[in-house]
Amino acid sequence: MGGDQREPAGTGRGARIQQWWARAKGSPGHERHILDMIGKSTLAAALSWYVAHDLMAAASPAFAPFSAVLMIQVTVYQSLLQSLRYVGAVCAGVLVQAALGFLAGPDLVTFVLVVLIAMVIGRWRRLGEQGHQVVTAALFAFSTYVASSGNLQRLEQLGQIILLVAIGCAIGVLVNLTLFPPMRYRGAEEGIRNLAHALCDLIGDVYPALREGELEEERTGRWRARAAQTTSIVGQARSALDTAVEAKYYNPWRLLPSHRDRDFSGYRQVLEALERVTYQVASMTRTLDQWPGDETGADRDSFLHDYADLLEALGEITRQLSRIDERHLTEQSAELCRAAEAAQHKRTSLVENAQRTDLALSDPSRPYGILLAEALRLMEEAQHTCDVIQHTVDHAGDTHRTG
């Protein structure tokens, strides 16, 4: 036992930095993503500055690197979309200032009108989150307009702002497109794993208490609160999956054999099934939290014991889903099938044993029938999740054989 002991991880700042760096150099994850974003942003800014300052000798070269850094987005699709919106917002702001400046001159009234009109244009929904850049561009353009002498110089400076922004956006998009273009597959898996892990932890706290018949109000209230909190993880998992799907758009890596067949339909079905499981667990904990105090007796204890056995089997399925990994999906699908088969046996025992008791299963004012229906729906969704993963494995095997 002494030979297996390990020194605990350090908690100082230096130790935390070393641990972060080790994770960043290891498998792809949040830390690696941060390093990629920092590296690509630095490169895009440097290239843009070189073009704007050294090659063009622009009066305001900072517009180019600033725009380039903004275009390093989490997906190539977002880089392209945001670059179009950003250039459009800058053009709108500069044109508003140019039109009013040449018509009314650079005075306070003109400045107020420029800001007012730019803010209205910035509300246009097609500009999305770049809408506020209309006002920013208009203000910079107004400052450049005031500092310039002569209409020709003013036109050149305003036109140069648009050109520098376009150059920065183009460089930022190209860097994001060609240098490790982001493929967010791991994010999709991580979202599913986090949701399954939260369900596994909650179920793991519920079934031992049911087996012992411990349904204190404080305990069941905590279950209900945790189940409500778990539903928020569904949104995070769905967002991660949507980002993974979006990452394929316009991404050159999607043409590689290892990425070509990934459509995430299996992940989406698994997530949808887990979402339904989450709501069923929330409903179950709500029923347990409302357990009548006068429900006692041997039949009640036997029912709760069988229910705990089923939840334990379902908890094993969620535990395996919390470790889902596409690289080991074949082995995991076999384990999930075995776990689902074991859970089906527990479901059958629960139903048969409940029917042999004197419990009022059809009485909606008592919890047994409601819990039984929720257990059956939980089992259906868990079985569906296992079937989806098995189908994904079978489809991948057929693809490799035909290819």
C-alpha positions as CSV (number, residue, x, y, z in Angstrom):
1,M,0.0,0.0,0.0
2,G,2.9,2.3,0.8
3,G,4.4,1.8,-2.7
4,D,1.2,3.2,-4.3
5,Q,1.0,6.3,-2.3
6,R,1.4,9.6,-4.2
7,E,2.3,13.0,-3.1
8,P,-0.8,15.3,-3.0
9,A,-0.9,17.9,-5.7
10,G,0.5,21.3,-4.6
11,T,-1.9,24.1,-3.8
12,G,0.5,27.0,-4.2
13,R,0.3,29.4,-7.2
14,G,3.4,27.9,-8.8
15,A,2.0,24.4,-8.4
16,R,-1.3,25.5,-9.9
17,I,0.5,27.0,-12.9
18,Q,2.4,23.8,-13.5
19,Q,-0.8,21.7,-13.3
20,W,-2.5,24.1,-15.7
21,W,0.4,23.9,-18.1
22,A,0.5,20.1,-17.9
23,R,-3.2,19.9,-18.8
24,A,-2.7,22.4,-21.7
25,K,0.2,20.2,-23.1
26,G,-1.9,17.0,-22.7
27,S,-5.1,16.0,-24.3
28,P,-7.3,18.6,-26.0
29,G,-9.4,20.5,-23.6
30,H,-10.3,23.9,-22.1
31,E,-6.6,24.8,-21.4
32,R,-5.4,23.8,-24.9
33,H,-8.2,25.8,-26.4
34,I,-7.1,28.9,-24.4
35,L,-3.5,28.4,-25.6
36,D,-4.7,28.1,-29.2
37,M,-6.8,31.2,-29.0
38,I,-3.9,33.2,-27.5
39,G,-1.4,32.0,-30.1
40,K,-3.6,32.6,-33.0
41,S,-4.7,36.0,-31.8
42,T,-1.1,37.1,-31.3
43,L,-0.1,35.9,-34.8
44,A,-3.1,37.6,-36.4
45,A,-2.4,40.8,-34.6
46,A,1.3,40.8,-35.5
47,L,0.6,40.1,-39.2
48,S,-2.1,42.8,-39.3
49,W,0.2,45.3,-37.7
50,Y,3.0,44.5,-40.1
51,V,0.7,45.0,-43.1
52,A,-0.9,48.2,-41.7
53,H,2.2,49.9,-40.2
54,D,5.2,48.6,-42.2
55,L,3.7,48.0,-45.7
56,M,0.9,50.6,-45.8
57,A,2.3,53.2,-43.4
58,A,-1.3,53.9,-42.3
59,A,-2.0,56.8,-40.0
60,S,-4.0,54.6,-37.6
61,P,-2.6,51.1,-38.0
62,A,-4.1,49.8,-34.8
63,F,-7.5,49.3,-36.6
64,A,-6.1,46.3,-38.4
65,P,-4.8,44.2,-35.4
66,F,-7.8,45.1,-33.3
67,S,-10.1,43.8,-36.0
68,A,-7.9,40.7,-36.5
69,V,-8.1,39.7,-32.8
70,L,-11.9,40.1,-32.8
71,M,-12.1,37.6,-35.6
72,I,-10.4,34.7,-33.7
73,Q,-13.7,33.0,-32.8
74,V,-14.5,29.5,-31.4
75,T,-15.4,28.2,-34.9
76,V,-14.5,29.1,-38.4
77,Y,-18.2,29.8,-39.2
78,Q,-18.3,32.3,-36.4
79,S,-15.1,34.0,-37.7
80,L,-16.7,34.4,-41.2
81,L,-20.1,35.5,-39.8
82,Q,-18.6,38.0,-37.3
83,S,-16.2,39.4,-39.9
84,L,-19.0,40.2,-42.3
85,R,-21.1,41.8,-39.5
86,Y,-18.1,43.7,-38.2
87,V,-17.1,45.1,-41.6
88,G,-20.7,46.0,-42.2
89,A,-21.0,47.8,-38.9
90,V,-17.8,49.8,-39.4
91,C,-18.8,50.8,-42.9
92,A,-22.2,52.0,-41.6
93,G,-20.6,54.0,-38.9
94,V,-18.0,55.6,-41.2
95,L,-20.6,56.4,-43.9
96,V,-23.0,58.0,-41.4
97,Q,-20.2,60.3,-40.1
98,A,-18.9,61.0,-43.7
99,A,-22.4,62.0,-44.9
100,L,-23.2,64.2,-41.9
101,G,-19.7,65.6,-41.6
102,F,-19.6,66.8,-45.2
103,L,-23.1,68.1,-45.1
104,A,-23.1,69.9,-41.7
105,G,-19.5,70.2,-40.7
106,P,-17.6,69.0,-37.6
107,D,-19.6,70.8,-34.9
108,L,-21.4,69.6,-31.7
109,V,-24.8,69.3,-33.4
110,T,-23.3,67.0,-36.1
111,F,-21.6,64.9,-33.4
112,V,-24.9,64.4,-31.6
113,L,-26.7,63.4,-34.9
114,V,-23.9,61.0,-35.8
115,V,-24.2,59.2,-32.4
116,L,-28.0,59.2,-32.6
117,I,-28.2,57.7,-36.1
118,A,-25.3,55.3,-35.5
119,M,-27.1,53.9,-32.3
120,V,-30.3,53.4,-34.3
121,I,-28.5,51.5,-37.1
122,G,-26.7,49.5,-34.4
123,R,-30.0,48.1,-33.3
124,W,-30.4,46.3,-36.6
125,R,-30.7,42.6,-35.8
126,R,-28.7,41.4,-38.8
127,L,-25.6,43.1,-37.3
128,G,-26.0,40.9,-34.2
129,E,-23.5,41.4,-31.4
130,Q,-21.4,43.7,-33.7
131,G,-24.2,46.3,-33.7
132,H,-22.4,48.4,-31.1
133,Q,-19.4,48.7,-33.4
134,V,-21.5,51.1,-35.6
135,V,-21.3,53.8,-32.8
136,T,-17.6,52.9,-32.1
137,A,-16.7,53.3,-35.8
138,A,-18.6,56.5,-36.1
139,L,-16.9,58.1,-33.1
140,F,-13.4,57.1,-34.4
141,A,-14.4,58.4,-37.8
142,F,-15.5,61.7,-36.4
143,S,-12.3,62.1,-34.5
144,T,-10.3,61.3,-37.6
145,Y,-12.5,63.7,-39.6
146,V,-11.9,66.6,-37.2
147,A,-8.1,66.0,-37.1
148,S,-7.8,66.0,-40.9
149,S,-7.4,69.1,-43.0
150,G,-9.1,69.3,-46.3
151,N,-11.9,67.2,-47.8
152,L,-9.6,65.0,-49.8
153,Q,-7.5,64.0,-46.8
154,R,-10.7,63.4,-44.8
155,L,-12.0,61.0,-47.5
156,E,-8.6,59.2,-47.6
157,Q,-8.5,58.8,-43.8
158,L,-12.1,57.6,-43.6
159,G,-11.6,55.2,-46.5
160,Q,-8.4,53.9,-44.8
161,I,-10.3,53.0,-41.7
162,I,-12.6,50.7,-43.7
163,L,-9.6,49.2,-45.6
164,L,-7.7,48.5,-42.4
165,V,-10.7,46.9,-40.7
166,A,-11.2,44.7,-43.8
167,I,-7.5,43.7,-43.9
168,G,-7.6,42.9,-40.1
169,C,-10.8,40.8,-40.5
170,A,-9.4,38.9,-43.5
171,I,-6.1,38.1,-41.7
172,G,-8.0,37.0,-38.6
173,V,-10.3,34.7,-40.5
174,L,-7.4,33.2,-42.5
175,V,-5.4,32.5,-39.4
176,N,-8.3,30.8,-37.7
177,L,-9.0,28.9,-41.0
178,T,-5.5,27.6,-41.6
179,L,-3.9,27.3,-38.2
180,F,-5.5,24.5,-36.2
181,P,-9.1,25.3,-37.3
182,P,-11.2,24.5,-34.2
183,M,-13.1,21.3,-34.2
184,R,-15.2,21.2,-31.0
185,Y,-15.9,17.4,-30.8
186,R,-14.6,17.1,-27.3
187,G,-16.9,19.9,-26.2
188,A,-19.9,17.9,-27.3
189,E,-18.7,14.8,-25.4
190,E,-17.9,16.9,-22.4
191,G,-21.4,18.4,-22.3
192,I,-23.0,14.9,-22.3
193,R,-20.5,13.6,-19.7
194,N,-21.2,16.5,-17.4
195,L,-25.0,16.0,-17.6
196,A,-24.7,12.2,-17.1
197,H,-22.3,12.8,-14.2
198,A,-24.8,15.1,-12.5
199,L,-27.6,12.6,-12.9
200,C,-25.3,9.8,-11.7
201,D,-24.5,11.7,-8.5
202,L,-28.1,12.5,-7.8
203,I,-29.4,9.0,-8.4
204,G,-26.4,7.7,-6.3
205,D,-27.7,9.7,-3.3
206,V,-31.4,8.7,-3.8
207,Y,-31.3,5.0,-4.0
208,P,-29.4,4.1,-0.8
209,A,-31.9,6.3,1.2
210,L,-34.9,4.6,-0.5
211,R,-33.4,1.2,0.3
212,E,-33.4,2.1,4.0
213,G,-36.8,3.8,3.7
214,E,-35.4,7.2,4.8
215,L,-37.6,9.9,3.3
216,E,-37.1,12.8,5.7
217,E,-38.4,16.1,4.4
218,E,-35.0,17.8,4.5
219,R,-33.4,15.0,2.5
220,T,-36.0,14.8,-0.2
221,G,-36.0,18.6,-0.4
222,R,-32.3,18.6,-1.2
223,W,-32.9,16.0,-3.9
224,R,-35.6,18.1,-5.5
225,A,-33.4,21.2,-5.4
226,R,-30.5,19.3,-7.0
227,A,-32.7,17.9,-9.7
228,A,-33.9,21.4,-10.6
229,Q,-30.3,22.6,-10.8
230,T,-29.4,19.7,-13.0
231,T,-31.9,20.9,-15.6
232,S,-29.6,24.0,-16.2
233,I,-26.8,21.7,-17.3
234,V,-29.0,20.5,-20.2
235,G,-28.7,24.0,-21.8
236,Q,-25.0,24.0,-21.4
237,A,-24.7,20.6,-23.0
238,R,-27.0,21.6,-25.9
239,S,-24.9,24.8,-26.4
240,A,-21.7,22.7,-26.6
241,L,-23.3,20.3,-29.1
242,D,-24.5,23.2,-31.3
243,T,-20.9,24.6,-31.2
244,A,-19.5,21.2,-32.3
245,V,-21.9,21.0,-35.2
246,E,-21.2,24.6,-36.2
247,A,-17.4,23.9,-36.1
248,K,-17.7,21.8,-39.2
249,Y,-19.1,24.6,-41.4
250,Y,-16.4,25.9,-43.8
251,N,-13.7,24.0,-41.8
252,P,-11.1,22.4,-44.1
253,W,-10.5,19.6,-41.5
254,R,-14.0,18.3,-42.2
255,L,-12.7,16.9,-45.5
256,L,-10.3,14.5,-43.7
257,P,-11.4,10.9,-43.4
258,S,-11.4,11.0,-39.6
259,H,-13.9,13.9,-39.6
260,R,-15.9,13.3,-42.7
261,D,-18.6,11.0,-41.2
262,R,-19.2,12.9,-38.0
263,D,-22.7,14.4,-38.1
264,F,-23.4,14.3,-34.4
265,S,-26.9,12.8,-34.9
266,G,-26.0,10.1,-32.3
267,Y,-24.8,12.7,-29.8
268,R,-28.0,14.8,-30.4
269,Q,-30.2,11.8,-29.8
270,V,-28.3,10.8,-26.6
271,L,-28.5,14.4,-25.3
272,E,-32.3,14.5,-26.0
273,A,-32.8,11.2,-24.2
274,L,-30.7,12.4,-21.3
275,E,-32.7,15.6,-21.2
276,R,-35.9,13.6,-20.9
277,V,-34.2,11.5,-18.2
278,T,-33.4,14.7,-16.3
279,Y,-37.0,15.9,-16.3
280,Q,-38.2,12.5,-15.3
281,V,-35.7,12.5,-12.4
282,A,-36.9,16.0,-11.4
283,S,-40.5,14.7,-11.4
284,M,-39.5,11.6,-9.4
285,T,-37.8,13.7,-6.7
286,R,-40.8,16.0,-6.6
287,T,-43.0,13.0,-5.9
288,L,-40.7,11.8,-3.2
289,D,-40.6,15.2,-1.6
290,Q,-44.4,15.2,-1.4
291,W,-44.4,11.7,0.2
292,P,-47.4,11.4,2.6
293,G,-46.3,10.9,6.2
294,D,-49.0,8.2,6.7
295,E,-47.5,5.9,4.0
296,T,-45.8,3.2,6.1
297,G,-45.8,-0.6,6.3
298,A,-44.0,-3.7,4.9
299,D,-45.5,-3.2,1.4
300,R,-44.2,0.3,1.3
301,D,-40.7,-0.7,2.4
302,S,-40.6,-3.5,-0.2
303,F,-41.7,-1.2,-2.9
304,L,-39.0,1.4,-2.0
305,H,-36.4,-1.4,-1.9
306,D,-37.3,-2.6,-5.4
307,Y,-37.4,1.0,-6.6
308,A,-33.9,1.6,-5.2
309,D,-32.6,-1.5,-7.0
310,L,-33.9,-0.1,-10.3
311,L,-32.4,3.3,-9.6
312,E,-29.1,1.7,-8.8
313,A,-29.1,-0.1,-12.2
314,L,-30.1,3.2,-13.9
315,G,-27.3,5.0,-12.0
316,E,-24.8,2.5,-13.5
317,I,-26.0,3.5,-17.0
318,T,-25.5,7.2,-16.2
319,R,-22.1,6.4,-14.7
320,Q,-21.0,4.8,-18.0
321,L,-22.4,7.7,-20.0
322,S,-20.4,10.1,-17.8
323,R,-17.3,8.5,-19.3
324,I,-18.4,8.4,-22.9
325,D,-15.5,8.6,-25.3
326,E,-15.8,8.3,-29.1
327,R,-12.4,6.5,-29.2
328,H,-13.7,3.7,-27.0
329,L,-17.4,3.7,-28.1
330,T,-17.4,0.1,-29.2
331,E,-16.4,-1.3,-25.8
332,Q,-18.6,1.2,-24.0
333,S,-21.6,0.3,-26.1
334,A,-21.3,-3.3,-25.0
335,E,-21.1,-2.3,-21.4
336,L,-24.1,-0.1,-21.8
337,C,-26.1,-2.9,-23.3
338,R,-25.3,-5.2,-20.4
339,A,-26.2,-2.4,-17.9
340,A,-29.5,-1.8,-19.8
341,E,-30.3,-5.5,-19.7
342,A,-29.7,-5.6,-15.9
343,A,-31.9,-2.5,-15.5
344,Q,-34.7,-4.1,-17.5
345,H,-34.6,-7.1,-15.1
346,K,-34.9,-4.7,-12.1
347,R,-37.8,-3.0,-13.8
348,T,-39.6,-6.3,-14.3
349,S,-39.1,-7.2,-10.7
350,L,-40.4,-3.8,-9.5
351,V,-43.6,-4.1,-11.5
352,E,-44.3,-7.7,-10.7
353,N,-43.6,-7.3,-7.0
354,A,-45.7,-4.1,-6.8
355,Q,-48.7,-5.9,-8.4
356,R,-48.5,-8.6,-5.8
357,T,-48.9,-6.1,-3.0
358,D,-52.0,-4.4,-1.6
359,L,-50.6,-0.9,-2.6
360,A,-53.1,1.3,-4.4
361,L,-51.2,1.6,-7.7
362,S,-54.1,3.2,-9.5
363,D,-54.9,5.8,-6.9
364,P,-53.6,9.2,-8.1
365,S,-53.7,10.6,-4.6
366,R,-51.0,8.0,-3.5
367,P,-47.4,8.0,-4.7
368,Y,-46.9,4.4,-5.8
369,G,-48.6,4.5,-9.2
370,I,-47.0,7.9,-10.0
371,L,-43.5,6.6,-9.1
372,L,-44.1,3.4,-11.0
373,A,-45.0,5.3,-14.2
374,E,-42.0,7.6,-13.8
375,A,-39.7,4.5,-13.3
376,L,-41.0,3.0,-16.5
377,R,-40.4,6.2,-18.5
378,L,-36.9,6.5,-17.0
379,M,-36.2,3.0,-18.1
380,E,-37.5,3.7,-21.6
381,E,-35.2,6.7,-22.0
382,A,-32.2,4.9,-20.6
383,Q,-32.8,2.0,-23.0
384,H,-33.2,4.4,-25.9
385,T,-29.9,6.0,-25.1
386,C,-28.1,2.7,-25.1
387,D,-29.8,1.7,-28.4
388,V,-28.7,5.0,-30.0
389,I,-25.1,4.5,-29.0
390,Q,-25.2,0.9,-30.3
391,H,-26.7,2.0,-33.6
392,T,-23.9,4.6,-33.9
393,V,-21.3,1.9,-33.4
394,D,-23.0,-0.4,-35.9
395,H,-23.3,2.4,-38.4
396,A,-19.6,3.2,-38.0
397,G,-18.7,-0.4,-38.5
398,D,-20.8,-0.7,-41.7
399,T,-19.1,2.5,-43.0
400,H,-15.6,1.2,-42.5
401,R,-16.5,-2.1,-44.1
402,T,-18.0,-0.5,-47.2
403,G,-15.2,2.1,-47.4
